[in-house]
Amino acid sequence: MSTRQSQREALKVQIRWMIRRDMNEVLKIEQESFDFEWTEEDFLSCLRQRNCIGMVAEQDNHVVGFMIYELHKNRLHILNFAVGPAMRRLGVGAQMIEKLINKLSQQRRQEITLEVRETNLSAQLFFHQQGFRAMGVLRKHYEDSNEDAYVMQYRLDGHDTSDTYVSVNRISKYQNWSEA
Ligand SMILES: CC(C)(COP(=O)(O)OP(=O)(O)OC[C@H]1O[C@@H](n2cnc3c(N)ncnc32)[C@H](O)[C@@H]1OP(=O)(O)O)[C@@H](O)C(=O)NCCC(=O)NCCS
């Protein structure tokens, strides 16, 4: 067994609802992970929405990763997702995605979507490894850096629906498309 595999087994995390008390550790991971990070108010106003869920990955009573996602009629949409720098490449992110996939069902929500910055290659590789596929580009999606966003999608049935998506470059259209 490789060192990484044995570390990974040691790094089995518990994934649970995010609570107010987690916010300091979540904000620290957020600041260490992104150039254009969410503020505490961004987290709180998002989590106040009825369809917005926050979860943390915890090990030894410390938050080592978190995810924020929205519930839509037919899909889950990841808004924010990060693992603390010291805890990366140990399978924490993969365990959080596994948890989300387990929330999908054949009857109702069958897909998970997200946007990732074009420059964020490591996240693109990570999500690809988890079974997500790029399905479109949102041109100049981020106001802060003017970067494009790649839309990535995981489907329970494995069908690639990118044909229905070509050239859509407004997020509102993309949301409407998926609710249809
Ligand atoms: C992307 C991120 C969440 C991945 O979390 P993680 O816990 O390190 O991922 P895992 O250890 O579960 O990785 C699983 C697999 O994904 C792939 N992967 C993960 N990070 C990778 C990287 N930096 N480069 C290439 N492949 C990577 C690998 O195949 C990895 O398996 P391996 O370690 O056996 O090679 C983490 O790097 C992160 O927090 N990044 C900063 C925040 C961010 O970009 N969030 C996404 C916003 S859309």
The ligand as a Gaussian input file, in Angstrom:
#p B3LYP/6-31G(d) Opt

LIG

0 1
 C      -10.158000      20.843000      -5.722000
 C      -10.028000      20.356000      -4.268000
 C      -11.363000      20.591000      -3.572000
 C       -9.705000      18.851000      -4.277000
 O       -9.789000      18.352000      -2.954000
 P       -8.834000      17.160000      -2.438000
 O       -9.347000      16.720000      -1.115000
 O       -7.427000      17.578000      -2.509000
 O       -9.103000      16.045000      -3.554000
 P       -8.879000      14.460000      -3.402000
 O       -7.700000      14.169000      -2.538000
 O      -10.158000      13.824000      -3.038000
 O       -8.508000      14.106000      -4.925000
 C       -9.091000      13.021000      -5.611000
 C       -8.458000      12.940000      -6.993000
 O       -8.731000      14.143000      -7.748000
 C       -7.581000      14.470000      -8.559000
 N       -6.955000      15.711000      -8.077000
 C       -7.189000      16.378000      -6.925000
 N       -6.421000      17.482000      -6.839000
 C       -5.671000      17.498000      -7.964000
 C       -4.665000      18.377000      -8.442000
 N       -4.288000      19.474000      -7.747000
 N       -4.086000      18.096000      -9.637000
 C       -4.436000      17.007000     -10.351000
 N       -5.402000      16.128000      -9.943000
 C       -6.000000      16.379000      -8.762000
 C       -6.603000      13.298000      -8.383000
 O       -6.938000      12.329000      -9.348000
 C       -6.934000      12.827000      -6.974000
 O       -6.566000      11.492000      -6.744000
 P       -5.016000      11.160000      -6.326000
 O       -4.680000      12.089000      -5.195000
 O       -5.091000       9.723000      -5.924000
 O       -4.194000      11.418000      -7.538000
 C       -8.882000      21.098000      -3.520000
 O       -7.707000      21.070000      -4.311000
 C       -9.196000      22.553000      -3.205000
 O       -9.790000      22.856000      -2.178000
 N       -8.798000      23.488000      -4.082000
 C       -8.976000      24.928000      -3.836000
 C      -10.428000      25.331000      -3.885000
 C      -11.067000      25.038000      -5.222000
 O      -10.487000      25.226000      -6.279000
 N      -12.346000      24.591000      -5.163000
 C      -13.135000      24.277000      -6.328000
 C      -13.864000      25.476000      -6.783000
 S      -14.849000      25.122000      -8.219000

